[in-house]
Amino acid sequence: MLPWLPPESADEPLPHYAARMVEAIAAGTAGWLVGVSFGVSFGGVVAQDIRGGLCGTVTPAAALPQVLAIRSSITPADAFSTSTDAAGAFQLGALPSGTYRVEFSPTTTTTPANQSSYKQVTRTGIVAINDQLTDIGSTPLQ
């Protein structure tokens, strides 16, 4: 099943249509298409609103990591960010499907005695898949 909301007009701008669709889904007022393959074209661009997500952990949690996922296969690039929780866990939901570069950055430089300093880490080739939460595992910052 796919959410469906008819365009206001044939020349409705895609960002306007996408915003109306998100609001309609959140409000529960979007219609649903079942078993139909379709595409909606606005100025030659096919609209898709199928999303996935990424989750994982960053260690040590004491680094207070920030997580930034960048999908650069389109112009301009999509970027999504979040912080980890007290245990170092994170989740980025509602990501457009695609391949991401995920950057993990400590927000503190203070490390416990006898430990190496925290460093920024970048992981590439991380894939968000439609309707799935992809666990990318643990990422160490030391």
C-alpha positions in Angstrom: 0.0 0.0 0.0 1.2 3.5 -0.8 0.0 6.8 0.5 -1.8 8.9 -2.1 -2.9 12.5 -2.2 -4.0 14.0 -5.6 -2.0 17.0 -6.8 -3.8 20.4 -6.5 -3.0 21.0 -10.2 -0.8 19.6 -13.0 1.8 22.3 -12.3 1.9 22.0 -8.5 5.6 22.4 -7.4 7.1 19.1 -6.1 8.2 20.6 -2.7 4.7 21.9 -2.1 3.1 18.5 -3.0 5.6 16.6 -0.8 4.9 18.9 2.1 1.1 18.4 1.7 1.7 14.6 1.5 3.7 14.5 4.7 1.0 16.6 6.5 -1.8 14.3 5.1 0.0 11.1 6.2 0.7 12.5 9.7 -2.9 13.6 10.0 -4.2 10.2 8.7 -6.0 11.9 5.8 -4.0 10.5 2.9 -5.7 8.0 0.7 -4.0 4.6 -0.1 -3.2 2.9 -3.3 -3.2 -0.9 -3.2 -1.5 -3.1 -5.8 -1.0 -0.3 -8.3 2.3 0.8 -9.9 2.4 4.5 -10.7 4.6 7.5 -11.0 3.6 11.2 -10.6 5.6 13.5 -12.8 6.3 17.2 -12.0 8.5 18.9 -14.5 10.2 15.6 -15.4 10.9 14.5 -11.8 9.2 11.4 -10.5 8.0 11.9 -6.9 8.9 9.2 -4.4 8.2 9.3 -0.7 9.4 5.9 0.4 11.7 6.1 3.4 14.1 3.9 5.4 16.3 4.5 8.4 19.7 3.9 10.0 20.5 3.0 13.6 23.6 1.9 15.6 25.8 2.8 18.5 28.8 5.0 18.9 31.5 4.3 21.5 32.4 5.6 24.0 29.1 7.3 24.8 31.1 9.8 26.9 32.2 11.4 23.7 28.7 12.8 23.3 28.7 11.9 19.6 26.8 13.7 16.8 25.8 11.7 13.8 25.4 13.2 10.3 24.2 11.1 7.3 24.8 12.6 3.9 23.3 11.3 0.7 25.4 12.9 -2.0 24.2 11.0 -5.0 21.7 13.9 -5.7 22.2 17.6 -6.1 21.9 19.3 -3.7 22.9 16.6 -1.2 20.5 15.5 1.5 21.9 15.7 5.1 20.3 14.4 8.2 21.6 14.6 11.8 21.0 13.4 15.3 22.7 13.0 18.6 23.3 9.7 20.5 21.5 8.9 23.7 23.3 8.3 27.1 24.2 4.8 26.0 25.6 5.9 22.6 22.7 4.7 20.6 21.2 6.6 17.6 18.5 6.3 15.1 17.9 8.3 12.0 14.4 7.7 10.6 12.5 8.8 7.5 15.6 8.8 5.3 15.1 8.7 1.5 16.5 5.4 0.3 20.0 5.5 -1.0 23.7 5.3 -0.2 25.0 7.5 2.6 28.3 8.7 4.0 27.8 8.8 7.8 30.0 11.0 9.9 30.4 10.5 13.7 31.8 13.5 15.6 32.6 13.8 19.3 31.3 16.9 20.9 33.8 16.8 23.7 37.5 16.5 23.6 37.9 15.6 27.3 38.9 11.9 27.6 39.4 9.9 30.8 43.0 9.5 32.0 45.1 6.9 30.1 42.7 6.8 27.1 43.4 8.0 23.6 41.7 11.1 22.4 38.3 10.9 20.6 38.4 11.3 16.8 35.9 11.9 14.0 35.1 8.8 12.0 33.5 8.6 8.6 31.8 5.5 7.2 30.9 5.3 3.5 28.6 3.0 1.5 25.9 2.8 4.2 22.6 1.9 2.5 19.2 3.0 3.7 16.5 0.6 2.3 12.9 1.4 1.7 10.7 0.5 4.7 13.6 -0.9 6.7 15.6 0.2 9.7 19.3 -0.8 8.8 21.5 -1.4 11.9 25.0 -0.4 11.0 26.5 -1.7 14.2 28.9 -0.1 16.5 31.3 2.7 15.5 34.3 3.5 17.9 35.6 7.0 18.2 38.9 5.9 19.8 
